Amino acid sequence: MTQLALNLQQVVKHYDKKTVLKSIDLAIAPGEFFGLVGMNGAGKTTLLKCLLDFCELDQGSIEIFGVSNQLTHARESLAFLPERFMPPYYLTGKDFIKYMLRLQNIPYQQALAEQAMHDLDLDLSALSKPVRSYSKGMTQKLGLVACFLAQKKLYVLDEPMSGLDPKARALLRARLQLLREQGGTLFFSSHALADVEGLCDRMAILHEGHLRFVGSPQACREQYAAESLEQAYMRCISS
């Protein structure tokens, strides 16, 4: 039996008196591209924080490639990019990349860094510039470059298209397709249903703490008798 990349069982999370995640069951296979969608406040970021053990579960369990997420070494197999990515402003792009790789005992290779930057349309001059001079889009690209250079089995990305212009979005989709060909696994949250439909094998709609739908984008359209994924999403959260 193939070991799951992610296995969430009966995950419950409370904040004060509010239940943010309600009995979440989710299984993601190695090599699968999976998108998590939902409105602001639906619980997407909380679910990712629980996955990464940034906050304690109230009930349930999470495993990453068969290892409890509470064990530090479980996260050695993944790279994570938060939605509000803010690297230390005083570092140069190169310093930041080298620092992140050093934390993982990965040697910095200039040629690989330059190729990753080229793949995302980040000018090579950014390597020598302090991060405080970066635009939002440049900062996002730097975070993605650092993730891809880590060469992990699993990528957990919270709104990876945030701040990217149309060209950069297209380049990121191409880079993610290369990841798919290499057997990588992707778990990402997004408000952009077009990205989910274009990239994902399966998706989940999280609404008011519940998973209202889990399946392929096509199955979502069929289940809600919708011509578009956007229409299917609206019918799902309204039902």
C-alpha positions in Angstrom: 0.0 0.0 0.0 1.4 3.4 -1.0 2.2 5.7 1.9 0.1 8.9 1.9 1.9 12.2 1.5 -0.6 13.8 3.9 -3.2 12.1 6.1 -5.5 14.2 8.2 -8.0 12.3 10.4 -10.8 14.0 12.4 -8.9 17.2 12.8 -10.6 19.7 15.1 -9.4 23.2 16.0 -11.0 25.7 18.3 -10.1 29.4 18.8 -11.7 30.7 22.0 -15.3 29.4 21.7 -15.3 29.2 18.0 -14.7 25.9 16.2 -12.6 26.7 13.1 -12.0 23.2 11.8 -14.7 20.6 12.3 -13.7 16.9 11.9 -11.5 17.3 8.8 -10.6 14.1 7.0 -8.2 14.4 4.1 -5.8 12.0 2.3 -3.4 13.2 -0.3 -1.3 10.7 -2.3 2.4 11.2 -3.3 2.6 12.9 -6.7 -0.9 14.4 -6.3 -1.6 18.1 -6.9 -4.3 19.2 -4.5 -6.0 22.6 -4.1 -7.7 24.0 -1.1 -10.3 26.7 -1.7 -12.6 28.7 0.5 -13.6 32.2 1.5 -11.6 34.4 3.8 -12.1 33.0 7.3 -13.1 29.6 6.1 -10.2 28.0 7.9 -7.7 27.4 5.1 -4.7 29.0 6.8 -5.6 27.5 10.1 -5.6 24.0 8.5 -2.1 24.7 7.0 -0.9 25.9 10.4 -2.2 22.7 12.0 -0.5 20.7 9.3 2.9 22.4 10.1 2.4 22.1 13.8 2.4 25.8 14.2 -0.7 25.4 16.4 -1.9 22.4 18.5 -4.8 20.3 17.4 -7.8 20.0 19.8 -8.7 16.6 18.3 -7.5 14.3 15.5 -4.1 13.5 14.0 -2.0 14.5 11.0 0.8 12.5 9.3 3.3 13.6 6.7 4.6 10.6 4.7 3.5 8.4 7.6 5.2 10.4 10.4 3.3 12.4 13.0 3.4 16.1 12.2 4.3 16.7 15.8 7.7 15.3 15.2 10.2 17.8 13.8 11.7 15.4 11.3 8.3 14.9 9.7 8.7 18.3 8.1 12.1 17.6 6.6 10.3 16.3 3.5 8.4 19.5 2.7 8.9 23.1 1.7 6.4 25.8 2.9 5.6 29.3 1.7 3.2 31.3 3.8 0.7 33.7 2.3 2.3 36.7 4.1 5.9 36.0 3.3 8.2 38.5 4.8 11.9 37.6 4.7 14.3 39.6 6.9 14.5 43.0 5.3 18.2 43.5 5.9 19.3 40.5 4.0 20.1 40.4 0.3 18.3 37.9 -1.9 21.4 35.7 -2.1 21.9 35.9 1.7 18.3 34.8 2.3 18.6 31.9 -0.1 21.9 30.8 1.4 20.5 31.0 4.9 17.4 29.0 4.1 19.5 26.3 2.4 22.0 26.2 5.2 19.3 25.5 7.7 18.6 22.3 5.7 22.2 21.4 5.1 21.9 22.0 1.4 24.8 23.7 -0.4 24.2 26.9 -2.2 24.9 26.6 -5.9 24.9 29.8 -7.9 24.0 28.2 -11.2 20.9 26.5 -9.7 19.8 29.7 -8.0 20.2 31.6 -11.3 18.1 29.0 -13.2 15.4 29.1 -10.5 15.3 32.9 -10.7 15.1 32.7 -14.5 12.3 30.2 -14.4 10.2 32.7 -12.3 11.3 35.9 -14.2 13.2 37.3 -11.2 16.1 39.5 -12.3 19.5 38.2 -11.3 20.4 41.6 -9.9 17.9 40.9 -7.1 20.5 38.5 -5.6 22.7 41.4 -4.6 19.9 43.8 -3.5 18.5 44.0 0.1 15.0 42.5 0.4 13.7 45.8 1.7 14.0 47.2 -1.8 11.8 44.4 -3.3 8.3 44.8 -4.6 5.6 42.4 -3.4 6.0 40.3 -6.6 9.8 40.1 -6.2 9.4 39.0 -2.6 7.0 36.3 -3.6 9.3 35.1 -6.3 12.2 35.0 -3.9 10.2 32.8 -1.5 9.3 30.4 -4.3 12.9 30.2 -5.5 14.0 29.2 -2.0 11.3 26.6 -1.9 12.2 25.0 -5.3 15.9 25.1 -4.5 15.2 22.9 -1.4 14.1 20.1 -3.8 11.5 18.5 -1.4 9.0 15.8 -2.0 6.1 18.0 -0.9 5.4 21.7 -1.4 2.8 23.4 0.9 2.1 26.8 -0.6 -0.4 29.3 0.9 -1.7 31.5 -2.0 1.4 31.0 -4.1 0.2 33.3 -6.9 -0.2 36.3 -4.5 1.4 39.4 -5.9 2.5 37.8 -9.2 1.8 39.5 -12.5 0.3 37.5 -15.4 3.7 36.6 -16.8 5.0 35.3 -13.5 1.8 33.4 -12.8 2.2 31.6 -16.2 5.9 30.9 -15.4 5.0 29.5 -12.0 2.4 27.2 -13.5 5.0 25.9 -15.9 7.4 25.4 -13.0 4.8 23.5 -11.1 4.1 21.3 -14.1 7.8 20.4 -14.1 7.4 19.5 -10.5 4.6 17.2 -11.4 6.7 15.5 -14.1 9.4 14.9 -11.4 6.9 13.2 -9.1 6.5 16.0 -6.6 3.4 16.6 -4.5 1.7 19.9 -4.2 -0.8 21.1 -1.6 -1.8 24.7 -1.9 -4.5 27.1 -1.0 -5.9 29.6 -3.5 -8.7 32.0 -4.2 -8.1 31.6 -7.9 -10.3 28.8 -9.1 -8.8 29.0 -12.6 -5.4 28.0 -11.0 -7.0 25.2 -9.1 -8.8 23.9 -12.2 -5.6 24.2 -14.4 -3.2 22.6 -11.9 -5.0 20.2 -9.6 -5.9 16.5 -9.7 -8.3 17.0 -6.8 -9.5 19.9 -4.8 -11.4 20.6 -1.5 -13.9 23.3 -0.7 -13.6 24.4 2.9 -16.6 26.3 4.2 -17.4 27.3 7.8 -14.9 24.8 9.0 -16.3 21.8 7.1 -15.0 20.2 3.9 -18.1 20.6 1.7 -16.5 18.9 -1.4 -13.4 16.7 -2.1 -12.8 15.5 -5.6 -11.6 16.5 -9.0 -12.6 19.9 -10.5 -14.5 18.1 -13.2 -16.4 16.1 -10.5 -17.2 19.3 -8.7 -18.8 20.8 -11.8 -20.7 17.6 -12.5 -22.0 17.3 -8.9 -23.4 20.8 -8.9 -24.5 20.7 -12.5 -22.4 23.8 -13.3 -20.7 25.0 -16.5 -17.8 26.5 -14.6 -15.9 25.7 -11.5 -16.8 29.2 -10.1 -20.5 28.4 -10.5 -20.0 25.0 -8.9 -18.2 26.6 -6.0 -21.0 29.1 -5.4 -23.6 26.3 -5.4 -21.5 24.2 -3.1 -21.2 26.9 -0.4 -24.8 27.9 -0.8 -26.2 24.4 -0.4 
